[in-house]
Amino acid sequence: MNRLLKTDSLELFSIIPENVPKPSALQDGESPIIAFTPNGVGEKIHIATVSSSTSDLTLYIADPSHINTPTAKKIAWGQSGYGKIQALTFGPLGDKLAVVCSRFLYILPFGTFMKPSPGKLSSAKKNVVEIKLPFFMSPVSLCSCIWWQTGLDRSIIIIGTEKGDVYFIDVENKKSVHKVQVHGHITRLELVPDDRQHITYLLISARSSLQWRLLLDVLDIDLHMTFSKEKMLELGYKFYGYGGMCFCKKYIKSILHTRSQPSDAECEFKPRRFTNIPISMSLRYQSAKGCHLISGVDKADLSLKIYDSSVEHHPLYVYNLPAWTEHLVYTDRLIFCAFPSKHVLVLANQLSEKDVNTQQQTGYVIHQFDLGEDESIKYMSAIKFPVTWHNELVETSSKQDCVSSKHTILDGCLLVTNRRMIQFTPEFSPEQLFLNWSTSQTIDVERLHLLAQVTHIDFLNLYLHSADFHLRKGNLEQALDCLHYSKCDDNSKVSLLYKYGEHELVVQTGRDILEHSLTQSTSCRTESATSNICNMVLSSFLAILEERTDDSAFHNEFREFLLYNRSYSLDQAMKLLCDKNHLSLLLEISLHRKFARSALEHMFSLGKITPSLLHAHVENSDFVSALGSVASGSIAYLLNTEDFCTYLLNTNSIETSNLLWLAPRLHELDYSSLRLLAQRYHPHSKFTQSSIKFFTEYVESVSAQSYARFHQVS
């Protein structure tokens, strides 16, 4: 083995030995006669086996969605006089069972025989369909059969004999409708559809290790133009892309429409050998990864090769296999292997892929199950579980602190031995198991990554989920580790830290992210994400400043961030700075970023404007302009006389209302201020002492006239 994980490290399955009767007492060394429901997904699995000594037929119903004892029913077939059973197959829905004997084919209604009544064939004989076969088989020989539901919905039983004959028996018409022949004793028949459901062929395996492909039916689609584009335009239709109206007609070409000896035109319906497959490789049909696939076990190099259904191209996947693999089941994420040495291994697909650069010789084993000394495997089949399989787990986990909303359901496996049935059932949701491990105090990263590789789960998102949990619990170190391994985007990382009030980390991480993006010529981060990061950094700065009010160095860092960063929201910055009473900084930033008017309006609406706040910027022309436009310039009246004089000197025009406010305060102005005001009022006159006198008299007269008009109105 390459590596064998202990079951306490990665135990994904519970092994359930089903307490059922010995399955038909199959003896070691004999080929079992057994049938499974084809490709049942989350439904009850129907199983049929035949006793090698008494020819009794035993029927089972196993429900993968419930861990309980399968229902079993034994039918005394050997005493019925129908003859020895030589092959079994279920219908596509599992409701009918085809039983092939030496001279006759019988169609049994499965549900009727499973009713709680004595297992006598005579009681249900009227429901059995009997079809005479066009050939005779020796009672000691075995054959193979498969139920084919054609594209035209005909029920055909395909029987392969030890002489290499393949018969097609129509269930409805009760007669043989076609026959082909290959060389060798046929041991297995499998139906293989393509992924588009356009082609179905029969995979024929013989004892001589030869295999054939026999095309059964082909769906052709004929597109026929009914109206031209010009005609449809005349009728008022508009076209986007291909013009014209067409209809499609489906044609099904079937092997049943050909003769037993196909002509040259019908040669595609002849058995064809797989010329590109070595004779040492055994092909089997597999349904996995949402596709119809063909698996090939190459005994020469101990590998499992997975092809598309056509087997015309190079393999899609190549996996290492342990030596002496006897039975194999391929699923989406796992490979179940059985060995003559009486044990079953579960391999991880991704970790078992063949690597030409390494000397790895076997698959990656995650689970091993040993059989009894006198026990041998007769049959293996993949079983799928319903989407509600982990519902009970979700309900029991809802009381936990960290629960996954998504659960991957691994495929299981059902084994039939000469003593019992064994079901490999997924015991855990991989996502929930990942969260259980990643939310512990000690995070085993190697173990987590191994689980993610084996089960193909979205571990990056689960790491983010775990980081949320650790932050909620105050485990900062573990949270940062989970954030690192989650490889989440910068916005998600900062948002999660901000959500749980880790403001120091938000400021540090956010500024590092922003500085890093500035040093790069291009950035994949969107503008909205960058803006969101800046806004969170801004809020965290303010939260820290509430506790570090005397930290001038940190205050300067915040000031530089606001001055030289252009990505944060101005509205949010204005509201936050105003709410936290960083008014002087707000005015400075507003002048730098050209939104002084909005800042003054917001401050005025909250009543947070003071003369001392305005004093520092009264000589700034942009500030004066904004000051005069807010509340009809009335905010300027909060200034002291000297600042108001400065404000007037920086305005474009001196309003009468400003002179009225200035009139009773002229005596507070010094000579130089009066001189500048007078010169501003008479810019073209030569300055003299009389101009100041004239200006002051004018201001006083305007004030007196306004006062007189006020009394007349009142």
Order of alpha helices (4+ residues) and beta strands (2+ residues): beta-beta-beta-beta-beta-beta-beta-beta-alpha-beta-beta-beta-beta-beta-beta-beta-beta-alpha-beta-beta-beta-beta-beta-beta-beta-beta-beta-beta-beta-alpha-beta-beta-alpha-alpha-alpha-alpha-alpha-alpha-alpha-alpha-alpha-alpha-alpha-alpha-alpha-alpha-alpha-alpha-alpha
